[in-house]
Amino acid sequence: QYKTAVTVAMGKAMDAIVVAYYLTALASAQYGEQQRVGIATFLPLASLKVKPTDERLRRNGQKLVTDVISHDPRFAKAVQ
């Protein structure tokens, strides 16, 4: 139901690769560069800083992307 809206809202982050740590992201990026497999965006969960959701954004029945994407709670910071 929200596929187009989520795709537009997420933009280029839609294809980001979630990893546990910054060093994993760094090593993966270096490996990708060496193998010439293209460019990727990595989101290291341990170092992501996420602002708390402003609940006023949900007024009048509006939904946020985080409300309509099914995800494992371990990846909540990446989805936010």
N, C-alpha and C positions, 0 to 999 in steps of 0.2 A: 504494500500500500504506500509506503514512504520511500521506495527505492530511488526515484528521481531526486526528491528533496534531500535525502541523505547523501547521495552522490555529489550534488551541488554543494551542500554544506561542508562536506569533508574535503572536497577539492583534491589536491595532490596527496594529502595525508591518507587518502583511501587505500593507497597501495603501500603504505609504510610497513616496514618489517619490525615487529615487536621482539625485543631481546631482553634478557634479564639485566645485563650490566653494560656500562659504557665501554669497557674493554672488549666485550664481545662484539659490540657494534663497530668499534674501531678495527678489530681484526677482520671482521666480515667485510667491511668497506675496503680494506687493503687487499684482501683476497679477491674481491670482485674486480678491483682495479687491475690487479696483476693478471687475472684471467680474461680481462676485457669483456665482462658480461653485462656491462651497462652501469647505470647510476641507480642507486636506491637510497631511500630515506630510512634510517633506523631510529627506533624509539626505545632507548634503554630505560626500562621501568624503574630501576633503582635511582636514577638521577632525574626523572621527570618531575617538574614542579607544576602542580595544577592548582589553580585558584578555586576556592569553594564556589559552588553554583549559586548564583543570585536567584533565590526563589521567586522574586518578582517577575522573572522571565516566564514563569509558568502560569501567570494569571490568565483568566478568561479561557481556560481549557487549552492553552497553547502547550505544545510539547517540544522538548529539546531532543537533539539527536541521541543523546544518552538515554532518553526515555523509550526510544523505538528500536534500538539495536539490541538484539540478544547477544550477550557476551558473558564470558566467565568472569566472576568478580575479581579474579587475579589481574585482569586486564583493564579494570575500570579507569585507571589513570591514563592509559593509552587512548581509550575511547573518549574521555573528557578532553 
